[in-house]
Amino acid sequence: MPESLAAPIPVVVLPDGTPVPALGQGTWRMGEDPARTRREVAALALGIDLGMTLIDTAEMYGDGGAERIVAQAMAGRRDEVFVVSKVYPHHAGRESAVMACERSLQRLRTDRIDLYLLHWRGHIPLAETVDAFEKLRRDGKIVRWGVSNLDLADMRELLALAAGGHCATDQVLWHLGERGIEWDLRPSLRARGIPVIAYSPLGEGRLLRARALTKLAATYGATPVALALGWLLNQPGTIVIPQTANRAHVRANRAAAAIVLDPSLRAAIDKSFPPPSGPSPLATT
């Protein structure tokens, strides 16, 4: 195994004390075309082999197709995989969330989801969603729950609820080209011991075309992919979920675990991709 793939993947500890790999795999846009099924399954299976055993999916992705892809990729090795899935906001009611979770469990071919997230906030009150999540947790259908795309005000409202402290994570858009959460949301979550899951960590590929990143990567002897992902992996309490159906790209993503940010590299990155200088609305894709 190449040295870059042998580097240990950092671990993030969830609020309940469970350790998970900081480098996982996303599945957005998977499960949409049967002609790509074999390729997508093979990529996820390779990622599991390489230690990227946290897999993020959602009932929205491919209208449930991505969950079916995950089921195939982890067939015969369910206990190796930490499964994250998400419920639509309009399915996040007291009864509808339970039914949506049951459908996800069937597509995933499993008896539990390790982390179940509200995909984004809709019209259903957060208190009702939390009640549904707590029921699912008590019934063993999910092990823990969290949220996605909630800003600071939303998180304050959530955490003020009686069971709000059970929230395990907030999954948000975060990459070198979109650092807005670093102003207030991430510090607030860090203070509460709540990890961030960074989705679209390569800016859906646009970040890799940034001349500044290409130049930095060449200067420090890394690939743009490894540097972009490695920068996030060096942020404490951060889980990163790049998505790819290309086995070569899976290996390129895995190599990011070897990136170590020294002070000079951190400074160079901040100069090319400045952190926020004030608050901004939460960015989404």
Residue pairs with C-beta under 8 A, 6 or more apart in sequence:
2 255
3 258
4 226
4 254
4 255
4 257
4 258
5 50
5 251
5 254
5 255
7 255
7 257
7 258
8 257
9 21
9 22
9 23
9 51
9 52
9 254
9 257
10 21
10 22
10 23
10 233
10 257
11 19
11 20
11 21
11 22
12 19
12 20
12 21
12 22
12 195
12 237
12 238
12 239
13 19
13 20
13 195
14 20
14 115
14 144
14 168
14 169
14 195
15 166
15 167
15 168
15 193
15 194
15 195
16 144
16 168
18 144
20 54
20 82
20 239
21 51
21 52
21 53
21 54
21 82
21 239
22 233
22 238
22 239
22 240
23 51
23 52
23 54
23 229
23 233
23 239
23 240
23 242
23 253
23 254
23 256
23 257
24 52
24 53
24 54
24 55
24 56
24 82
24 84
24 239
24 240
24 241
25 44
25 47
25 52
25 54
25 55
25 56
25 241
25 242
25 243
25 250
26 56
26 57
26 199
26 200
26 241
26 242
26 243
27 40
27 44
27 55
27 56
27 57
27 58
27 61
27 66
27 69
27 70
27 243
28 58
28 61
28 66
28 199
28 200
28 243
29 61
29 62
29 66
29 243
30 36
30 40
30 57
30 61
30 62
30 65
30 66
30 69
30 243
30 245
31 37
31 40
31 61
31 62
31 63
31 64
31 65
31 66
31 67
31 68
31 69
32 62
32 65
36 245
37 69
37 72
39 245
39 246
40 69
40 73
40 245
41 69
41 72
41 73
42 247
43 244
43 245
43 246
43 247
43 249
43 250
44 55
44 69
44 70
44 73
44 74
45 73
45 74
46 247
46 250
46 251
47 53
47 55
47 250
47 253
47 254
48 55
48 73
48 74
48 77
48 80
48 81
50 250
50 251
50 254
51 254
52 250
52 253
52 254
53 80
53 81
53 82
54 81
54 82
54 84
54 239
54 241
55 70
55 73
55 74
55 81
55 82
55 83
55 84
56 84
56 85
56 86
56 171
56 197
56 199
56 241
57 66
57 67
57 69
57 70
57 83
57 84
57 85
57 86
57 108
58 66
58 67
58 85
58 86
58 87
58 117
58 119
59 67
59 85
59 86
59 87
59 88
59 91
59 100
59 103
59 104
59 107
60 86
60 88
60 119
61 67
62 68
62 69
64 103
64 104
64 107
67 85
67 104
67 107
67 108
68 107
68 108
70 81
70 83
70 108
71 107
71 108
71 109
71 110
74 80
74 81
74 83
75 109
78 110
82 114
82 115
83 108
83 110
83 113
83 114
83 115
84 113
84 114
84 115
84 116
84 117
84 171
84 197
85 104
85 108
85 113
85 115
85 116
85 117
86 116
86 117
86 118
86 119
86 148
86 171
87 97
87 100
87 101
87 104
87 116
87 117
87 118
87 119
88 100
88 119
88 122
89 118
89 119
89 120
89 121
89 122
89 123
89 124
90 96
90 122
90 123
90 124
91 97
91 99
91 100
92 100
92 118
92 122
92 124
92 128
92 129
92 132
93 124
93 128
93 129
93 132
94 128
94 131
94 132
94 135
95 132
96 132
97 129
97 132
97 133
97 136
98 132
98 135
98 136
98 141
101 113
101 116
101 136
101 141
101 142
102 141
104 113
105 111
105 112
105 113
105 141
111 140
111 141
112 140
112 141
112 142
112 143
113 141
113 142
113 143
114 142
114 143
114 144
115 142
115 143
115 144
115 145
115 146
115 168
115 169
116 133
116 136
116 142
116 144
116 145
116 146
117 145
117 146
117 147
117 148
117 169
117 171
118 126
118 129
118 133
118 145
118 146
118 147
118 148
118 150
119 148
119 149
120 148
120 149
120 150
120 284
121 147
121 149
121 150
121 154
126 154
126 157
126 158
126 161
127 161
130 145
130 158
130 161
130 163
130 164
130 166
131 163
133 142
133 145
133 166
134 145
134 163
134 166
136 142
136 145
137 143
137 144
137 145
137 166
144 166
144 168
145 166
145 167
145 168
146 167
146 168
146 169
146 170
146 171
146 197
147 154
147 155
147 158
147 167
147 169
147 170
147 171
148 170
148 171
148 172
148 197
148 199
149 171
149 172
149 173
149 282
149 284
150 158
150 170
150 172
150 282
151 185
151 281
151 282
152 184
152 185
152 188
152 282
155 167
155 170
155 185
155 188
155 189
156 188
158 164
158 167
159 165
159 167
159 192
167 194
168 194
168 195
169 194
169 195
169 196
169 197
169 239
170 185
170 189
170 194
170 196
170 197
171 196
171 197
171 198
171 199
172 181
172 185
172 196
172 197
172 198
172 199
172 282
172 284
173 181
173 198
173 199
173 200
173 282
173 283
173 284
173 285
174 181
174 186
174 196
174 198
174 199
174 201
174 232
174 238
175 198
175 200
175 201
175 202
175 203
175 207
175 228
175 232
176 203
176 207
176 210
176 213
176 228
176 231
176 269
176 273
177 203
177 206
177 207
177 210
177 273
178 203
178 283
179 273
179 274
179 275
179 276
180 276
180 279
180 280
180 281
180 282
180 283
181 196
181 282
182 275
182 276
183 275
183 276
183 278
183 279
183 280
184 279
185 282
186 196
189 195
189 196
189 237
190 236
190 237
193 237
194 237
195 237
195 238
195 239
196 235
196 237
196 238
196 239
197 238
197 239
197 240
197 241
198 232
198 238
198 239
198 240
198 241
199 241
199 285
200 285
201 228
201 229
201 232
201 240
201 241
201 242
202 208
202 225
202 228
202 229
202 242
204 285
207 213
207 224
207 228
208 214
208 224
208 225
208 228
210 224
212 272
212 273
213 224
213 227
213 228
213 272
213 273
214 224
215 272
216 227
216 265
216 268
216 269
216 272
217 223
217 224
217 226
217 227
219 268
220 227
220 265
220 268
222 230
222 259
223 252
223 255
225 249
225 252
225 253
225 255
225 256
226 252
226 255
226 256
226 258
226 259
227 256
227 259
227 269
228 256
229 240
229 242
229 253
229 256
229 259
230 256
230 257
230 258
230 259
230 260
230 261
231 259
231 261
231 269
232 238
232 240
233 240
233 256
233 257
233 259
234 259
234 260
234 261
240 256
242 253
244 250
244 253
261 269
